Amino acid sequence: MKKALLFASIPSLLLAAAVVPNQHQDLIDQRSGETMAGFKSLFNGKDLTGWAGRPQHWSVEDGAITGRTTKEEPAQGNNFLIARDGDKNLIVDDFELRFSYKFSGDWGNSGVQYRSEDKGNFVVHGYQADFEVGPTYSGILYEEGQGRRGILAQRGQKTVVKEVDGKTKIEVVGSLGDSKEIQAAINQNGWNDYVVIAKGNHLQHFINGKPTVDVIDEQESKAAKSGILALQLHAGPPMTVQFKNIRIKSLK
């Protein structure tokens, strides 16, 4: 999130394009043991079947999707691993998404794009459930991309996004708690559980059971009703981020 960047044109290959088979039984949450009726797994825990991205940056390690940049293989602009449905991008609309993430190191910035737009060359714009190693952005709602609306809710805020005289206006209408207290429950280099719920124009994020943002997007000219799902690898110093237990439930 955060920076509008110019993206270099580099050769890219689809890592995998087959869809993960539908599960015929309810999933069991690997961390809580909770039965998750109606949820579908988006990651098989073995390889990148059902995902597509730049192979120099994305792999599977220790049963987790792993995004990594190095001095030799920098991000060259924010880039994304895109969820696929057969030979096309997976499209999501109203849903509940659950996943776990972890950083390794003292710097890292990532996020999950939802209801977003594929801009080509594994660049994605749109709503982002943000998270980082640092103390500020984990849990916020950010709209990724040059010319987009940026931060739509800081951590701990309930907001309504409107259009007034042709411009975006963000009204803070309530609080979900103190941002520092929410941050204190986030593991800097350990696993964290993230939940995103999108239903109509109501968008909610949760980390480790704590609500982080609650947004009503009333700006009809810009509010996304559907779009793709993707994982972010942010430009900047070398970093490693991992994802597992990725599952989704339609709320239609």
N, C-alpha and C positions, 0 to 999 in steps of 0.2 A: 504494500500500500504506500501511500504518501507522496511519491514523486512521479511526475510526468517524465517519461524517459523516451529517448529515441532508440529504436530497436534495430540492431544490426541484422542484415540478411545473411543467414547461415544455413548450410545444408541441414535438413532435419528429416528424420525417419519416423514412421509410425512404429511405436514399440509393440503395440498389440491392438487389435481391433475387434476381437470377438467379445460378445457379451457374456458376463458371468451367468451361468445357468440359474434359473429360478430355484429357490429353496422350496421343497415340498413339505417342510415342517417348520414350526416356529423356531426362530433363532434364540439362542441362550446368550445373554450378555456375559462375555468372558471375564469381566471384572466383578460384576455384582451377582451373577448367577440368575438374574431376572429373565423370565420368559418374555420374549419380545414379539407378541402376536402381530402379524401384518408387516413386519419388517423384512426387507430383502438385502442380502449382503452384496456390496459392490466390490469386494476384494476377497480373493480366494486364499490369501495368506502365503501364496507360493510364487506367483509371477504377476506380470502386468497385463494379463488377459483382462479385457474390458477397459483398458486405459490407453491413451496415446500421448506421447510427449517426446522431448529430445533425449535420445538414449545416452548422451554423455552426462546427463544430469539426473536421470531417474532410474532406479533399480529397486530390487527387493532384497533386504538384508534382515536376517533374524526375524523373519515372518512379518516384516513391516515395509510398507512403501517408503522408500528413502530418496529424498531430494538432496543433492549435494553439489556445491560449487567449490572449486579450488582455484589457486593462482593460475594453474595451467588451463582450467576449464571454467572461466568466469561465466556468470549468468548471461552477460550481454543483454541487459535489460530484464525486467521481470518476465519470467516465463512460467508455463503452466502444464500440468499433467491433466488431460481432459478425459472425463468419463465418457465411455462409448456404449452404444447400443447397436451391436452388429457392425454394419459398415457406415454408421452415422453417429453423430454426437447424441448422447443421452439428454433428453429434454425433461426438465422438472418444472412443476408449477406450484401446487399446494402440497406441502410435505413436512415431515419431521425427519431430520438428518441427525445421526449420532456417529461420533468418531472419537478416537483418542489420538493425541499428538504429543511429540516430545522433541525438544531441541538438544543438541550435544555441542557444548561450547558456550563461550561468553557473549556471543552475538548471534542473532538470528531474527528474521522477520518473515512471516508467512501468512497464510490465510486460505480459506475455502471460498471460492466463487460460487454463487448460486443465482439462478435466473439471469445468467450472464450471456455475453455475446462473444463468439469466436471471431477474432480479428485476423486470423491467419498466422502462420509461423509460430503457433503455440503461444500467442498473445491473447489475453482475455480481458474484457471490460465488463464492469457491472458490480452488483452487490457483492461485498466481501465480508465474511466473518473473520475478523482479524485476530492475530496473535503473534507474540514476539517474546524474546528473552527479556527485554527491558520492562520498565515499570508502568508504561503509559497506555499502550494500544490494545493489549489483549482483551478481547470481548467486544470491542467497538464495532459499529457498522460503518463501513467505508465503501464508497463507490469508486472502484478502480477505473483508471483510464483518463487520458488527456481530454479535457473538456467536460468531464463528468462532475458530479456534485461534491466529491470529497467526503469528509466525515459527516454522516447523517445523525449520529448519536455518539457522544463520548461515553465511556464506561460509567455505569450507574445512572444514566439518564433515561427518562421516558420522553420521547419527542413526537411531534407531529410535523411532517414536512409538507409545506404548502407552496403555491405559486402566487406571488403578489406582484402586480405590475410587470409580469413577464420574468420575474426573478425568483430564485429559490429562497424561501424563508423557512428556517428551522426554529420551531417553538419548543422550548423545554417546558413540559407540562407536569412533570413529577420526578420522583427519585426512586431508585431501586436499592439505594444504599451508598455508603461511602466508597469511593473508588479505591482508596488505599486498603480498606478492609477486604474488598473483593480481590485485590491483587495479592494480599497476604495468603489467600487460599490457593494460589496458583503455584505449581511446582516449576521452578526455573529450568531445571535440567532433568525433570522426571515426567512421567506420563500424566496427562490431563485429559479429562473427559469433557467434550464440547457437544452441545445440542443446539441446533438451529431449527426453529419452527417458522414456516412461512405459510400464511393462510390469507388469501386475498391481499389486502394492502397492509396487513399486520405482520410485522417481522420481529422475532424474539431470539436472543442469544443467551446461552447459559454456559458457564464453565464450572466444573466440579460441583454441580447442583445449585450454584448461585446465579440468579438472573443478572446479566450484565447490561443489556439494552432492551428497550421495548419501543418500537417505532411504528407509527401509522404514516404511510407514505401516500399523501393525498395529492401529490403533484402528478396529475394524470398524464401530462405530456412527457414525463420521464420515468414514472414508476413502472418497473418491469413486472409483468404477470407470469412470465415463463422464460426459460432459457436454459443454458448449459450449466453443468457442474464441473468444477476444476479445482486442483490443488496448486497453490502458488509457491514458487521459489524466487525469492526477492533478490534483486541486484544488490551488489555491495561486497563487503569482505567475504572470504570463504565461510561457508556455513553448512550445517547438516540439520535437516528436519525429517521426522519420521511420522507415519500415519498407520493406524491399524483399527480394527473393529469398525470399519466404515459400513453403515447400513442405513437404509432409507425406507420410509413408510409414506405412501400416498395419503393425503388428507382430503382427496376429492370424494 
